[in-house]
């Protein structure tokens, strides 16, 4: 029987912090899904089984990857904005799970296994979201754009054109963005922004992080 049959309850493990949990529950969750929330891998019993696992706190290290494999779940979804599937070498599904993006009605995702796509789409539909499939590229689509905007704001501040507050207000009122670039950067985490830009700049110089952003992150 199809493990995501709508007449049955789907047992899903979600590894998340409080912020991520709040964002993921921002949209209505279907009553056919049962979520077990944990913050660390030691918070569940070894004999528990799950139809899917969403690891929003994923780090690409051997112990974490092996732990996820040992779950033997049909679907392993990881929040991995800068880590490619080819580097993980597992049949996982990458998503953009950065702060502020999880609450959106669309999830950016990528997989190397086309047979998993329908199952992933059904999983996120149960969480009130549609799935937007993108190539297995560093940064997906939206994080690239937002990181570039935040980087430009740091260049502008570095050149003393304006203040943080003025730039945030101008961007929110002039472009209807949900946050100003500095506010957005703080919510996402400036180390995440810097890490993505650094990775992208290895192939395209236009993503080179501003000196001020680098200084702020590494201070």
Secondary structure as the mmCIF struct_conf table of DSSP 4:
data_model
#
loop_
_struct_conf.conf_type_id
_struct_conf.id
_struct_conf.beg_label_comp_id
_struct_conf.beg_label_asym_id
_struct_conf.beg_label_seq_id
_struct_conf.end_label_comp_id
_struct_conf.end_label_asym_id
_struct_conf.end_label_seq_id
TURN_TY1_P TURN_TY1_P1 UNK A 3 UNK A 4
TURN_TY1_P TURN_TY1_P2 UNK A 6 UNK A 7
BEND BEND1 UNK A 8 UNK A 8
STRN STRN1 UNK A 10 UNK A 15
HELX_RH_AL_P HELX_RH_AL_P1 UNK A 18 UNK A 24
TURN_TY1_P TURN_TY1_P3 UNK A 25 UNK A 26
BEND BEND2 UNK A 27 UNK A 27
HELX_LH_PP_P HELX_LH_PP_P1 UNK A 28 UNK A 30
TURN_TY1_P TURN_TY1_P4 UNK A 31 UNK A 32
STRN STRN2 UNK A 33 UNK A 38
BEND BEND3 UNK A 39 UNK A 40
HELX_RH_3T_P HELX_RH_3T_P1 UNK A 41 UNK A 43
BEND BEND4 UNK A 44 UNK A 44
TURN_TY1_P TURN_TY1_P5 UNK A 46 UNK A 47
BEND BEND5 UNK A 51 UNK A 51
STRN STRN3 UNK A 52 UNK A 55
TURN_TY1_P TURN_TY1_P6 UNK A 56 UNK A 57
BEND BEND6 UNK A 61 UNK A 61
HELX_RH_AL_P HELX_RH_AL_P2 UNK A 62 UNK A 70
TURN_TY1_P TURN_TY1_P7 UNK A 71 UNK A 71
BEND BEND7 UNK A 74 UNK A 74
STRN STRN4 UNK A 75 UNK A 79
BEND BEND8 UNK A 81 UNK A 82
HELX_RH_AL_P HELX_RH_AL_P3 UNK A 85 UNK A 88
TURN_TY1_P TURN_TY1_P8 UNK A 89 UNK A 89
BEND BEND9 UNK A 90 UNK A 91
STRN STRN5 UNK A 93 UNK A 95
TURN_TY1_P TURN_TY1_P9 UNK A 99 UNK A 103
BEND BEND10 UNK A 104 UNK A 105
STRN STRN6 UNK A 106 UNK A 110
BEND BEND11 UNK A 112 UNK A 112
HELX_RH_3T_P HELX_RH_3T_P2 UNK A 114 UNK A 116
HELX_RH_AL_P HELX_RH_AL_P4 UNK A 117 UNK A 126
TURN_TY1_P TURN_TY1_P10 UNK A 127 UNK A 128
STRN STRN7 UNK A 130 UNK A 133
BEND BEND12 UNK A 136 UNK A 136
TURN_TY1_P TURN_TY1_P11 UNK A 138 UNK A 141
HELX_RH_AL_P HELX_RH_AL_P5 UNK A 142 UNK A 158
TURN_TY1_P TURN_TY1_P12 UNK A 159 UNK A 160
BEND BEND13 UNK A 161 UNK A 162
HELX_RH_AL_P HELX_RH_AL_P6 UNK A 164 UNK A 175
BEND BEND14 UNK A 178 UNK A 179
HELX_RH_AL_P HELX_RH_AL_P7 UNK A 181 UNK A 188
HELX_RH_AL_P HELX_RH_AL_P8 UNK A 190 UNK A 201
TURN_TY1_P TURN_TY1_P13 UNK A 202 UNK A 203
HELX_RH_3T_P HELX_RH_3T_P3 UNK A 205 UNK A 207
HELX_LH_PP_P HELX_LH_PP_P2 UNK A 208 UNK A 210
HELX_RH_AL_P HELX_RH_AL_P9 UNK A 211 UNK A 218
#
